[in-house]
Amino acid sequence: MISTTDERGVINNFAKDPVASAAEYPSEAQQRRYWIMGAASTVFMAGVFALAYAVS
């Protein structure tokens, strides 16, 4: 933990700053997986809503 002391002796504690890094563009395989996961979640949520509508 980083701490500093000012001229009056008051101690201030600061959180460590994370190291910043640039994001990388997803590969073709990752993009395909994202599309498949999005389609699967859309179908799943449509089924949940259809079931909720049928039960009510």
C-alpha positions in Angstrom: 0.0 0.0 0.0 1.3 3.4 -0.9 1.2 6.0 1.9 2.4 9.5 2.2 2.8 11.8 5.1 2.2 15.6 4.8 4.0 18.3 6.7 1.6 18.0 9.7 2.3 14.2 10.0 -1.1 13.1 8.6 -0.8 9.8 6.9 -2.7 9.3 3.6 -3.1 5.8 2.1 -3.7 5.4 -1.6 -4.6 2.3 -3.6 -2.1 1.0 -6.2 -2.8 2.2 -9.7 -3.3 -0.7 -12.2 -1.0 -1.0 -15.1 -2.8 0.2 -18.2 -2.6 -1.9 -21.4 -4.1 -1.6 -24.9 -6.9 -4.0 -25.8 -6.4 -6.3 -28.7 -9.0 -6.8 -31.4 -10.6 -10.3 -31.2 -9.5 -12.9 -33.7 -11.9 -14.5 -36.2 -12.4 -17.5 -34.0 -13.3 -15.3 -31.0 -15.7 -13.3 -33.1 -17.4 -16.5 -34.2 -17.7 -17.7 -30.6 -19.2 -14.3 -29.5 -21.8 -14.6 -32.3 -22.7 -18.1 -31.3 -23.0 -17.2 -27.6 -25.2 -14.2 -28.5 -27.4 -16.3 -30.7 -27.7 -19.0 -28.0 -28.5 -16.5 -25.3 -31.1 -14.9 -27.5 -32.8 -18.3 -28.1 -32.6 -19.1 -24.4 -34.2 -15.8 -23.4 -36.9 -16.2 -26.0 -37.7 -19.6 -24.5 -37.8 -18.2 -21.0 -40.2 -15.4 -22.1 -42.4 -17.9 -24.0 -42.5 -20.2 -21.0 -43.4 -17.3 -18.7 -46.2 -16.2 -21.2 -47.5 -19.7 -21.4 -47.6 -20.1 -17.6 -49.3 -16.8 -16.9 
